[in-house]
Amino acid sequence: MRLAIVGPGRLGRSLDVLWRRAGHDVTLVGRGVVVPDDADAVLLAVPDRALPEVATTIAPYHTLLHASGASALDVLGNRTHRGSLHPLMTFPGPDVAMPDLTGVAAAVDGSDDATVTLTTSLARDLGLRPVRVPGDRRLYHASAVIAGNFATLLLVEAGRVLAAAGVDPREARAMLAPLAVQSLLNGVDDPARAITGPAARGDHAVLDAHRAALRDAGLADALAVYDLLSERVSILRS
Protein backbone atom coordinates (compact mmCIF):
# COMPACT_ATOMS: atom_id res chain seq x y z
CA MET A 1 0.00 0.00 0.00
CA ARG A 2 1.20 3.50 -0.75
CA LEU A 3 0.90 5.84 2.22
CA ALA A 4 1.70 9.51 2.77
CA ILE A 5 2.32 10.89 6.25
CA VAL A 6 1.99 14.65 6.56
CA GLY A 7 4.04 15.91 9.50
CA PRO A 8 7.67 14.87 10.09
CA GLY A 9 7.45 15.17 13.88
CA ARG A 10 8.17 12.41 16.37
CA LEU A 11 5.01 10.44 15.59
CA GLY A 12 5.19 10.94 11.84
CA ARG A 13 8.84 9.88 11.61
CA SER A 14 8.17 6.85 13.83
CA LEU A 15 5.19 5.69 11.76
CA ASP A 16 7.24 6.21 8.61
CA VAL A 17 9.83 3.73 9.90
CA LEU A 18 7.29 1.25 11.24
CA TRP A 19 5.05 1.11 8.16
CA ARG A 20 8.10 0.75 5.93
CA ARG A 21 9.16 -2.23 8.02
CA ALA A 22 5.66 -3.64 7.52
CA GLY A 23 6.15 -3.47 3.74
CA HIS A 24 4.32 -0.28 2.82
CA ASP A 25 5.57 2.37 0.41
CA VAL A 26 5.64 5.51 2.56
CA THR A 27 6.25 9.16 1.70
CA LEU A 28 6.95 11.45 4.65
CA VAL A 29 5.62 14.88 3.69
CA GLY A 30 7.32 17.95 5.10
CA ARG A 31 8.52 21.22 3.61
CA GLY A 32 9.18 20.87 -0.12
CA VAL A 33 7.56 17.42 -0.35
CA VAL A 34 4.22 16.84 -2.04
CA VAL A 35 1.62 14.17 -1.39
CA PRO A 36 1.84 11.55 -4.17
CA ASP A 37 -1.22 11.58 -6.41
CA ASP A 38 -1.49 7.80 -6.21
CA ALA A 39 -1.33 7.55 -2.39
CA ASP A 40 -3.90 5.05 -1.11
CA ALA A 41 -4.22 6.98 2.14
CA VAL A 42 -2.89 10.20 3.64
CA LEU A 43 -2.33 10.41 7.40
CA LEU A 44 -2.12 13.82 9.09
CA ALA A 45 0.36 13.66 11.98
CA VAL A 46 0.18 17.38 12.75
CA PRO A 47 -0.93 19.30 15.87
CA ASP A 48 -4.68 19.16 16.50
CA ARG A 49 -5.09 22.90 15.93
CA ALA A 50 -3.66 22.54 12.40
CA LEU A 51 -5.86 19.63 11.29
CA PRO A 52 -8.75 21.59 9.71
CA GLU A 53 -6.44 23.83 7.68
CA VAL A 54 -4.07 21.07 6.55
CA ALA A 55 -7.02 18.86 5.61
CA THR A 56 -8.15 21.45 3.06
CA THR A 57 -4.80 21.12 1.26
CA ILE A 58 -5.28 17.40 0.59
CA ALA A 59 -7.01 16.47 -2.66
CA PRO A 60 -10.60 15.26 -2.11
CA TYR A 61 -10.03 11.96 -3.89
CA HIS A 62 -7.56 10.82 -1.20
CA THR A 63 -8.67 8.78 1.80
CA LEU A 64 -7.68 11.12 4.61
CA LEU A 65 -6.82 10.01 8.14
CA HIS A 66 -5.65 11.82 11.24
CA ALA A 67 -3.58 10.58 14.18
CA SER A 68 -5.19 12.78 16.83
CA GLY A 69 -6.44 11.19 20.03
CA ALA A 70 -8.79 14.02 20.96
CA SER A 71 -10.34 14.92 17.59
CA ALA A 72 -13.43 13.51 15.90
CA LEU A 73 -13.61 12.91 12.15
CA ASP A 74 -15.34 16.19 11.35
CA VAL A 75 -12.03 18.10 11.63
CA LEU A 76 -11.20 16.56 8.25
CA GLY A 77 -14.20 18.18 6.57
CA ASN A 78 -17.06 16.40 4.85
CA ARG A 79 -15.10 14.25 2.38
CA THR A 80 -16.49 10.74 1.80
CA HIS A 81 -13.51 8.71 3.01
CA ARG A 82 -12.04 10.01 6.27
CA GLY A 83 -10.80 8.21 9.36
CA SER A 84 -8.45 8.19 12.32
CA LEU A 85 -5.78 5.99 13.82
CA HIS A 86 -4.33 6.88 17.23
CA PRO A 87 -1.87 4.44 18.85
CA LEU A 88 -2.24 4.45 22.63
CA MET A 89 1.50 4.75 23.13
CA THR A 90 4.19 7.39 23.54
CA PHE A 91 6.55 8.07 20.62
CA PRO A 92 9.79 9.87 21.58
CA GLY A 93 11.00 9.71 17.97
CA PRO A 94 13.10 7.15 16.07
CA ASP A 95 16.32 8.93 17.03
CA VAL A 96 15.49 8.23 20.72
CA ALA A 97 13.59 4.94 20.85
CA MET A 98 11.02 2.92 18.95
CA PRO A 99 8.26 1.48 21.15
CA ASP A 100 7.20 -2.15 20.96
CA LEU A 101 3.61 -1.89 19.73
CA THR A 102 2.73 -5.56 20.00
CA GLY A 103 -0.72 -5.77 21.58
CA VAL A 104 -0.90 -2.02 22.24
CA ALA A 105 -4.38 -0.57 21.72
CA ALA A 106 -5.10 1.88 18.91
CA ALA A 107 -8.29 3.91 18.57
CA VAL A 108 -9.50 3.52 14.99
CA ASP A 109 -12.47 5.08 13.24
CA GLY A 110 -13.84 5.75 9.79
CA SER A 111 -16.68 7.53 8.04
CA ASP A 112 -17.55 4.36 6.12
CA ASP A 113 -16.93 0.62 6.29
CA ALA A 114 -14.05 0.73 3.80
CA THR A 115 -12.17 3.34 5.86
CA VAL A 116 -12.76 1.44 9.11
CA THR A 117 -11.35 -1.65 7.41
CA LEU A 118 -8.36 0.38 6.21
CA THR A 119 -7.52 1.91 9.60
CA THR A 120 -7.97 -1.47 11.27
CA SER A 121 -5.60 -3.11 8.78
CA LEU A 122 -2.99 -0.36 9.12
CA ALA A 123 -3.10 -0.68 12.90
CA ARG A 124 -2.67 -4.44 12.76
CA ASP A 125 0.27 -4.06 10.39
CA LEU A 126 2.08 -2.32 13.27
CA GLY A 127 1.14 -5.05 15.77
CA LEU A 128 -1.49 -2.80 17.34
CA ARG A 129 -4.85 -3.97 18.70
CA PRO A 130 -7.53 -1.84 16.98
CA VAL A 131 -10.39 -0.62 19.18
CA ARG A 132 -13.42 1.53 18.32
CA VAL A 133 -14.14 4.30 20.87
CA PRO A 134 -17.88 5.05 20.65
CA GLY A 135 -17.97 7.96 23.11
CA ASP A 136 -16.34 11.36 23.52
CA ARG A 137 -12.85 11.29 22.03
CA ARG A 138 -11.77 14.09 24.38
CA LEU A 139 -12.34 11.75 27.34
CA TYR A 140 -10.41 9.00 25.58
CA HIS A 141 -7.46 11.32 25.09
CA ALA A 142 -7.66 12.74 28.62
CA SER A 143 -7.38 9.19 29.94
CA ALA A 144 -4.26 8.67 27.84
CA VAL A 145 -2.69 11.85 29.22
CA ILE A 146 -3.42 10.78 32.81
CA ALA A 147 -2.04 7.26 32.30
CA GLY A 148 0.97 8.35 30.28
CA ASN A 149 2.23 11.82 31.14
CA PHE A 150 0.94 11.92 34.69
CA ALA A 151 2.42 8.50 35.50
CA THR A 152 5.80 9.90 34.47
CA LEU A 153 5.26 13.01 36.57
CA LEU A 154 4.43 10.85 39.60
CA LEU A 155 7.74 9.06 39.13
CA VAL A 156 9.47 12.45 38.94
CA GLU A 157 7.74 13.59 42.15
CA ALA A 158 8.60 10.36 43.94
CA GLY A 159 12.21 10.74 42.79
CA ARG A 160 12.30 14.30 44.07
CA VAL A 161 11.15 13.13 47.50
CA LEU A 162 13.76 10.36 47.54
CA ALA A 163 16.42 12.85 46.45
CA ALA A 164 15.48 14.96 49.48
CA ALA A 165 16.56 11.95 51.55
CA GLY A 166 20.04 12.23 50.03
CA VAL A 167 19.85 9.93 46.98
CA ASP A 168 21.14 11.19 43.62
CA PRO A 169 18.06 12.33 41.60
CA ARG A 170 18.78 10.14 38.56
CA GLU A 171 19.51 7.13 40.75
CA ALA A 172 16.34 7.86 42.72
CA ARG A 173 14.15 7.53 39.61
CA ALA A 174 15.97 4.38 38.56
CA MET A 175 15.42 2.86 42.02
CA LEU A 176 11.70 3.64 41.98
CA ALA A 177 10.93 2.69 38.37
CA PRO A 178 10.62 -1.12 38.86
CA LEU A 179 8.25 -0.55 41.79
CA ALA A 180 6.17 1.89 39.74
CA VAL A 181 5.97 -0.37 36.69
CA GLN A 182 5.05 -3.49 38.68
CA SER A 183 2.44 -1.57 40.66
CA LEU A 184 0.82 -0.41 37.42
CA LEU A 185 0.74 -3.96 36.08
CA ASN A 186 -0.69 -5.30 39.34
CA GLY A 187 -3.49 -2.76 39.21
CA VAL A 188 -4.84 -3.61 35.76
CA ASP A 189 -7.30 -6.33 36.82
CA ASP A 190 -8.16 -5.44 40.42
CA PRO A 191 -6.60 -2.17 41.61
CA ALA A 192 -8.41 -2.22 44.97
CA ARG A 193 -6.71 -5.51 45.89
CA ALA A 194 -3.37 -4.68 44.26
CA ILE A 195 -2.75 -1.34 45.95
CA THR A 196 -0.65 -1.42 49.12
CA GLY A 197 0.86 1.05 51.58
CA PRO A 198 -0.24 2.97 54.67
CA ALA A 199 -3.33 4.57 53.12
CA ALA A 200 -4.59 1.15 52.03
CA ARG A 201 -3.92 -0.25 55.54
CA GLY A 202 -5.37 2.76 57.33
CA ASP A 203 -2.02 3.27 59.10
CA HIS A 204 -2.50 6.89 60.18
CA ALA A 205 0.70 7.01 62.23
CA VAL A 206 2.82 6.34 59.13
CA LEU A 207 0.75 8.73 57.03
CA ASP A 208 1.26 11.49 59.59
CA ALA A 209 5.00 10.75 59.72
CA HIS A 210 5.23 11.04 55.95
CA ARG A 211 3.35 14.33 55.99
CA ALA A 212 5.61 15.74 58.70
CA ALA A 213 8.74 14.72 56.78
CA LEU A 214 7.47 16.31 53.57
CA ARG A 215 6.66 19.55 55.39
CA ASP A 216 10.06 19.56 57.11
CA ALA A 217 11.81 19.07 53.76
CA GLY A 218 9.96 22.06 52.26
CA LEU A 219 8.07 19.83 49.81
CA ALA A 220 4.63 21.39 50.24
CA ASP A 221 3.69 20.71 46.61
CA ALA A 222 4.61 17.03 46.94
CA LEU A 223 2.60 16.92 50.18
CA ALA A 224 -0.46 18.19 48.31
CA VAL A 225 -0.08 15.37 45.78
CA TYR A 226 0.48 12.85 48.59
CA ASP A 227 -2.68 13.93 50.43
CA LEU A 228 -4.85 13.95 47.31
CA LEU A 229 -3.77 10.48 46.19
CA SER A 230 -3.94 9.05 49.71
CA GLU A 231 -7.57 10.20 49.80
CA ARG A 232 -8.19 8.47 46.45
CA VAL A 233 -6.67 5.26 47.86
CA SER A 234 -9.07 5.37 50.79
CA ILE A 235 -12.01 5.86 48.41
CA LEU A 236 -10.82 3.01 46.19
CA ARG A 237 -10.51 0.62 49.12
CA SER A 238 -13.84 1.57 50.69
C-alpha positions as CSV (number, residue, x, y, z in Angstrom):
1,M,0.0,0.0,0.0
2,R,1.2,3.5,-0.7
3,L,0.9,5.8,2.2
4,A,1.7,9.5,2.8
5,I,2.3,10.9,6.2
6,V,2.0,14.7,6.6
7,G,4.0,15.9,9.5
8,P,7.7,14.9,10.1
9,G,7.4,15.2,13.9
10,R,8.2,12.4,16.4
11,L,5.0,10.4,15.6
12,G,5.2,10.9,11.8
13,R,8.8,9.9,11.6
14,S,8.2,6.9,13.8
15,L,5.2,5.7,11.8
16,D,7.2,6.2,8.6
17,V,9.8,3.7,9.9
18,L,7.3,1.2,11.2
19,W,5.0,1.1,8.2
20,R,8.1,0.8,5.9
21,R,9.2,-2.2,8.0
22,A,5.7,-3.6,7.5
23,G,6.2,-3.5,3.7
24,H,4.3,-0.3,2.8
25,D,5.6,2.4,0.4
26,V,5.6,5.5,2.6
27,T,6.2,9.2,1.7
28,L,7.0,11.5,4.7
29,V,5.6,14.9,3.7
30,G,7.3,18.0,5.1
31,R,8.5,21.2,3.6
32,G,9.2,20.9,-0.1
33,V,7.6,17.4,-0.3
34,V,4.2,16.8,-2.0
35,V,1.6,14.2,-1.4
36,P,1.8,11.6,-4.2
37,D,-1.2,11.6,-6.4
38,D,-1.5,7.8,-6.2
39,A,-1.3,7.5,-2.4
40,D,-3.9,5.0,-1.1
41,A,-4.2,7.0,2.1
42,V,-2.9,10.2,3.6
43,L,-2.3,10.4,7.4
44,L,-2.1,13.8,9.1
45,A,0.4,13.7,12.0
46,V,0.2,17.4,12.8
47,P,-0.9,19.3,15.9
48,D,-4.7,19.2,16.5
49,R,-5.1,22.9,15.9
50,A,-3.7,22.5,12.4
51,L,-5.9,19.6,11.3
52,P,-8.7,21.6,9.7
53,E,-6.4,23.8,7.7
54,V,-4.1,21.1,6.6
55,A,-7.0,18.9,5.6
56,T,-8.2,21.5,3.1
57,T,-4.8,21.1,1.3
58,I,-5.3,17.4,0.6
59,A,-7.0,16.5,-2.7
60,P,-10.6,15.3,-2.1
61,Y,-10.0,12.0,-3.9
62,H,-7.6,10.8,-1.2
63,T,-8.7,8.8,1.8
64,L,-7.7,11.1,4.6
65,L,-6.8,10.0,8.1
66,H,-5.6,11.8,11.2
67,A,-3.6,10.6,14.2
68,S,-5.2,12.8,16.8
69,G,-6.4,11.2,20.0
70,A,-8.8,14.0,21.0
71,S,-10.3,14.9,17.6
72,A,-13.4,13.5,15.9
73,L,-13.6,12.9,12.2
74,D,-15.3,16.2,11.4
75,V,-12.0,18.1,11.6
76,L,-11.2,16.6,8.2
77,G,-14.2,18.2,6.6
78,N,-17.1,16.4,4.8
79,R,-15.1,14.2,2.4
80,T,-16.5,10.7,1.8
81,H,-13.5,8.7,3.0
82,R,-12.0,10.0,6.3
83,G,-10.8,8.2,9.4
84,S,-8.5,8.2,12.3
85,L,-5.8,6.0,13.8
86,H,-4.3,6.9,17.2
87,P,-1.9,4.4,18.8
88,L,-2.2,4.5,22.6
89,M,1.5,4.8,23.1
90,T,4.2,7.4,23.5
91,F,6.5,8.1,20.6
92,P,9.8,9.9,21.6
93,G,11.0,9.7,18.0
94,P,13.1,7.1,16.1
95,D,16.3,8.9,17.0
96,V,15.5,8.2,20.7
97,A,13.6,4.9,20.8
98,M,11.0,2.9,18.9
99,P,8.3,1.5,21.1
100,D,7.2,-2.1,21.0
101,L,3.6,-1.9,19.7
102,T,2.7,-5.6,20.0
103,G,-0.7,-5.8,21.6
104,V,-0.9,-2.0,22.2
105,A,-4.4,-0.6,21.7
106,A,-5.1,1.9,18.9
107,A,-8.3,3.9,18.6
108,V,-9.5,3.5,15.0
109,D,-12.5,5.1,13.2
110,G,-13.8,5.8,9.8
111,S,-16.7,7.5,8.0
112,D,-17.5,4.4,6.1
113,D,-16.9,0.6,6.3
114,A,-14.1,0.7,3.8
115,T,-12.2,3.3,5.9
116,V,-12.8,1.4,9.1
117,T,-11.3,-1.7,7.4
118,L,-8.4,0.4,6.2
119,T,-7.5,1.9,9.6
120,T,-8.0,-1.5,11.3
121,S,-5.6,-3.1,8.8
122,L,-3.0,-0.4,9.1
123,A,-3.1,-0.7,12.9
124,R,-2.7,-4.4,12.8
125,D,0.3,-4.1,10.4
126,L,2.1,-2.3,13.3
127,G,1.1,-5.0,15.8
128,L,-1.5,-2.8,17.3
129,R,-4.8,-4.0,18.7
130,P,-7.5,-1.8,17.0
131,V,-10.4,-0.6,19.2
132,R,-13.4,1.5,18.3
133,V,-14.1,4.3,20.9
134,P,-17.9,5.0,20.6
135,G,-18.0,8.0,23.1
136,D,-16.3,11.4,23.5
137,R,-12.8,11.3,22.0
138,R,-11.8,14.1,24.4
139,L,-12.3,11.7,27.3
140,Y,-10.4,9.0,25.6
141,H,-7.5,11.3,25.1
142,A,-7.7,12.7,28.6
143,S,-7.4,9.2,29.9
144,A,-4.3,8.7,27.8
145,V,-2.7,11.9,29.2
146,I,-3.4,10.8,32.8
147,A,-2.0,7.3,32.3
148,G,1.0,8.3,30.3
149,N,2.2,11.8,31.1
150,F,0.9,11.9,34.7
151,A,2.4,8.5,35.5
152,T,5.8,9.9,34.5
153,L,5.3,13.0,36.6
154,L,4.4,10.9,39.6
155,L,7.7,9.1,39.1
156,V,9.5,12.4,38.9
157,E,7.7,13.6,42.1
158,A,8.6,10.4,43.9
159,G,12.2,10.7,42.8
160,R,12.3,14.3,44.1
161,V,11.1,13.1,47.5
162,L,13.8,10.4,47.5
163,A,16.4,12.9,46.4
164,A,15.5,15.0,49.5
165,A,16.6,11.9,51.5
166,G,20.0,12.2,50.0
167,V,19.9,9.9,47.0
168,D,21.1,11.2,43.6
169,P,18.1,12.3,41.6
170,R,18.8,10.1,38.6
171,E,19.5,7.1,40.7
172,A,16.3,7.9,42.7
173,R,14.1,7.5,39.6
174,A,16.0,4.4,38.6
175,M,15.4,2.9,42.0
176,L,11.7,3.6,42.0
177,A,10.9,2.7,38.4
178,P,10.6,-1.1,38.9
179,L,8.2,-0.5,41.8
180,A,6.2,1.9,39.7
181,V,6.0,-0.4,36.7
182,Q,5.1,-3.5,38.7
183,S,2.4,-1.6,40.7
184,L,0.8,-0.4,37.4
185,L,0.7,-4.0,36.1
186,N,-0.7,-5.3,39.3
187,G,-3.5,-2.8,39.2
188,V,-4.8,-3.6,35.8
189,D,-7.3,-6.3,36.8
190,D,-8.2,-5.4,40.4
191,P,-6.6,-2.2,41.6
192,A,-8.4,-2.2,45.0
193,R,-6.7,-5.5,45.9
194,A,-3.4,-4.7,44.3
195,I,-2.8,-1.3,45.9
196,T,-0.6,-1.4,49.1
197,G,0.9,1.0,51.6
198,P,-0.2,3.0,54.7
199,A,-3.3,4.6,53.1
200,A,-4.6,1.1,52.0
201,R,-3.9,-0.2,55.5
202,G,-5.4,2.8,57.3
203,D,-2.0,3.3,59.1
204,H,-2.5,6.9,60.2
205,A,0.7,7.0,62.2
206,V,2.8,6.3,59.1
207,L,0.7,8.7,57.0
208,D,1.3,11.5,59.6
209,A,5.0,10.8,59.7
210,H,5.2,11.0,56.0
211,R,3.3,14.3,56.0
212,A,5.6,15.7,58.7
213,A,8.7,14.7,56.8
214,L,7.5,16.3,53.6
215,R,6.7,19.5,55.4
216,D,10.1,19.6,57.1
217,A,11.8,19.1,53.8
218,G,10.0,22.1,52.3
219,L,8.1,19.8,49.8
220,A,4.6,21.4,50.2
221,D,3.7,20.7,46.6
222,A,4.6,17.0,46.9
223,L,2.6,16.9,50.2
224,A,-0.5,18.2,48.3
225,V,-0.1,15.4,45.8
226,Y,0.5,12.9,48.6
227,D,-2.7,13.9,50.4
228,L,-4.8,13.9,47.3
229,L,-3.8,10.5,46.2
230,S,-3.9,9.1,49.7
231,E,-7.6,10.2,49.8
232,R,-8.2,8.5,46.5
233,V,-6.7,5.3,47.9
234,S,-9.1,5.4,50.8
235,I,-12.0,5.9,48.4
236,L,-10.8,3.0,46.2
237,R,-10.5,0.6,49.1
238,S,-13.8,1.6,50.7
